[in-house]
Amino acid sequence: MLYQISRFIEQWFSSFKTGSEAFGVGFWNPLTWIIAFIIAFLIVYIIRGMGKSEYKEKTEQTKVFLSGNPEAEKEKMHVKASNVYWGFLETLKWLYKGLDKMHNGNVSDYVLWFVIILGVALLLIGGI
Amino acid sequence: MNGELDLIAEMLKHSPALIVAIPLLGAFLTPLIGKINDKIRNAFAVFIVALTSFFVFLLANDILSNGSIHTYVFGGGPALTEGGFAVRILFEVDGMNAFMAIIASILALAGVIYSWAFMKENTGLDKYYTLILLMIAGMFGMILTGDMFNFFVFLEIASISACALIAFRTNQGKAVDAGFKYIVISAIGALLILFAIALLYSQYNALNMAVLAREIQLTFLDKIALALLIAGLAMKAGIVPMHMWLPDAYGRAPASVTILLVGATQASLYGALRMTSTLYGKNIIAVLKHVDFDLFGQSVVFDITLNGVLGFIILLLAILTIFIGVLMALKETNFKRMIAFAAIAEIGYMILAIGSAFLAVASIDTVTSSAILSQPGYMALKGGIFHILNDALDIGLLFLVAGAIYYATKETSLNKLGGLARNMKYTTIFFLIGLFAVAGMPPLNGFASKILIYESTYQVNPILSIIAILCSILLLAVFVKVFHSAFLGPKQEKFDNVKEAPKSMLIAMGIIACLIIFIGLFPEYVLNNIVTPAADALVNFGNYIHEVDSNYVISLIGGF
């Protein structure tokens, strides 16, 4: 049992070497990543701690500033999912028009796509 | 001591059959147990799946550690009667089968544990658990069988029970609609697979996969059968543009069913892999056409090979699958449909690697009957197979999170959700784990398989790798949108009373999250001990043929 555990740990550490065959050329080390994450968290925590001492609740500090406009209700301040990436979706409107047409929910059309692919596969594999 | 060993040996011997028989028997006992008490019925279902998983791990441990192949002949006696007519049904389990069975058992166990609390408000749960166990039996049957017709039968068992489960919430019209679409698509796919099986049977008098793999000559009918098998199984696997049923089915089924549907989809993908690499393995580099023509006075000569055509088709479909899956996910505002589109994109990554592996087949070793791949091709195959496991876990976890949110808020529209991280802390953590894993962020499991895919496909064509990486970034954007819409933001008054998901749901999500972290931390361990034997089983298809040939075949096919 102990031998198996030691083999397991040995195998784990051996996987950290740079340019491991299984992962090609490069560096992949889960342990390094974890350490990097812990350091990042620590930095975030320290920065957060530094800011906290000056934070005063229920003062002007905590009020939302919207270029002088009144603050909307909290619930309305939340950006809805359909508004996220609006610019991206608007730019690719032409593409989405076609994709929406494809995903029309009609099962006959689903089958039609299948028939098309089947036809192509038959031609490419059977026809050559 | 000897008695104990004998018992384990006996269990191991019969485990291929027991893995299917236990859930099948459990399915029909469930309504009877349900008469006693609901809790006992739920516990019984969990026990059945746990027992099945025990046999799966027992069998997989033996196969993966020893590199052996387990064959189970139903009905006793020799596999083939005199005259060479194959009548016995065989279950043949190699590294690839064992790998897929492990995935199916993890998903099944998580699904059944999750169902305990998730489905408690529904009626007709006796039928629900019966169908769940039937679907699990069908899924395992598809994975373990070594018989073509048997594969079709289990495919149908899984499809019919999945259809009923998708439409389980009959009070929701769209669920019934999704169930209908699923059964239409599944029936068409399955019938074409049956037609392909008939074409093979008519020529070789055999249904056994190993026997067929040995006999297949790549006649015109064999090519037609291959096209039918690929198209039928690709549709069942949700490959673009035959994927449209998938968001409907995944989106409308209860989350506990969706996680099993992920397993069923991957069982179809396994089927496609087995058919192409084992059944047609011997002929994989066969020349379909010799091309010789003059181009501006220069003689152009090349061969069109089967692996080249297959690789080309698969890569084309893979790019389409990744691209369309991600783009549709980015636009979607229904939580479960969005994950379904992401699942489609993830399937694209798997077949991208598999397509690259097909293109990398250089030759066939006729002595050992194994495919010889270039190093990047072999790495791509391993990456693709590894990603099957990682995708099942990542997408499965995200579906369970979506289910937990639906359970707590009765809402699936992301436009109506917000601020849930305040009420559902554990669910939020599980979602974050799923998010980073599915987007291929280190140090989680998605990264480990995706980096293999990126590196290997880069060798085939750098553009493939670039598209894959870009789409992975878009996938991260998709789930960042979900995280922002559902979990972040100010506290919503309507969700004031929302509570954390019940324990059984958290346990199911926790099991999968732990596995994701484990694989992320020990990728090489999983790669060496589980993934590589599976990849080797596909490459060394001769072992699959030889196992049946040497031990079970009395005389050659064609004895009539």
Boltz contact constraints between the chains, C-beta under 6 A:
constraints:
  - contact:
      token1: [A, 11]
      token2: [B, 525]
      max_distance: 6.0
  - contact:
      token1: [A, 12]
      token2: [B, 522]
      max_distance: 6.0
  - contact:
      token1: [A, 15]
      token2: [B, 524]
      max_distance: 6.0
  - contact:
      token1: [A, 22]
      token2: [B, 527]
      max_distance: 6.0
  - contact:
      token1: [A, 24]
      token2: [B, 455]
      max_distance: 6.0
  - contact:
      token1: [A, 30]
      token2: [B, 443]
      max_distance: 6.0
  - contact:
      token1: [A, 30]
      token2: [B, 521]
      max_distance: 6.0
  - contact:
      token1: [A, 33]
      token2: [B, 442]
      max_distance: 6.0
  - contact:
      token1: [A, 33]
      token2: [B, 443]
      max_distance: 6.0
  - contact:
      token1: [A, 74]
      token2: [B, 490]
      max_distance: 6.0
  - contact:
      token1: [A, 75]
      token2: [B, 492]
      max_distance: 6.0
  - contact:
      token1: [A, 77]
      token2: [B, 490]
      max_distance: 6.0
  - contact:
      token1: [A, 78]
      token2: [B, 418]
      max_distance: 6.0
  - contact:
      token1: [A, 78]
      token2: [B, 489]
      max_distance: 6.0
  - contact:
      token1: [A, 78]
      token2: [B, 490]
      max_distance: 6.0
  - contact:
      token1: [A, 80]
      token2: [B, 415]
      max_distance: 6.0
  - contact:
      token1: [A, 81]
      token2: [B, 333]
      max_distance: 6.0
  - contact:
      token1: [A, 81]
      token2: [B, 414]
      max_distance: 6.0
  - contact:
      token1: [A, 81]
      token2: [B, 415]
      max_distance: 6.0
  - contact:
      token1: [A, 81]
      token2: [B, 485]
      max_distance: 6.0
  - contact:
      token1: [A, 82]
      token2: [B, 333]
      max_distance: 6.0
  - contact:
      token1: [A, 82]
      token2: [B, 415]
      max_distance: 6.0
  - contact:
      token1: [A, 84]
      token2: [B, 481]
      max_distance: 6.0
  - contact:
      token1: [A, 89]
      token2: [B, 331]
      max_distance: 6.0
  - contact:
      token1: [A, 103]
      token2: [B, 244]
      max_distance: 6.0
  - contact:
      token1: [A, 107]
      token2: [B, 181]
      max_distance: 6.0
  - contact:
      token1: [A, 107]
      token2: [B, 184]
      max_distance: 6.0
  - contact:
      token1: [A, 110]
      token2: [B, 244]
      max_distance: 6.0
  - contact:
      token1: [A, 110]
      token2: [B, 245]
      max_distance: 6.0
  - contact:
      token1: [A, 113]
      token2: [B, 241]
      max_distance: 6.0
  - contact:
      token1: [A, 113]
      token2: [B, 242]
      max_distance: 6.0
  - contact:
      token1: [A, 114]
      token2: [B, 235]
      max_distance: 6.0
  - contact:
      token1: [A, 114]
      token2: [B, 242]
      max_distance: 6.0
  - contact:
      token1: [A, 117]
      token2: [B, 231]
      max_distance: 6.0
  - contact:
      token1: [A, 117]
      token2: [B, 242]
      max_distance: 6.0
  - contact:
      token1: [A, 118]
      token2: [B, 231]
      max_distance: 6.0
  - contact:
      token1: [A, 121]
      token2: [B, 227]
      max_distance: 6.0
  - contact:
      token1: [A, 121]
      token2: [B, 230]
      max_distance: 6.0
  - contact:
      token1: [A, 121]
      token2: [B, 231]
      max_distance: 6.0
  - contact:
      token1: [A, 122]
      token2: [B, 227]
      max_distance: 6.0
  - contact:
      token1: [A, 124]
      token2: [B, 309]
      max_distance: 6.0
  - contact:
      token1: [A, 125]
      token2: [B, 223]
      max_distance: 6.0
  - contact:
      token1: [A, 125]
      token2: [B, 226]
      max_distance: 6.0
  - contact:
      token1: [A, 125]
      token2: [B, 227]
      max_distance: 6.0
  - contact:
      token1: [A, 125]
      token2: [B, 309]
      max_distance: 6.0
  - contact:
      token1: [A, 126]
      token2: [B, 223]
      max_distance: 6.0
  - contact:
      token1: [A, 126]
      token2: [B, 224]
      max_distance: 6.0
  - contact:
      token1: [A, 126]
      token2: [B, 227]
      max_distance: 6.0
  - contact:
      token1: [A, 128]
      token2: [B, 288]
      max_distance: 6.0
  - contact:
      token1: [A, 128]
      token2: [B, 289]
      max_distance: 6.0
  - contact:
      token1: [A, 128]
      token2: [B, 304]
      max_distance: 6.0
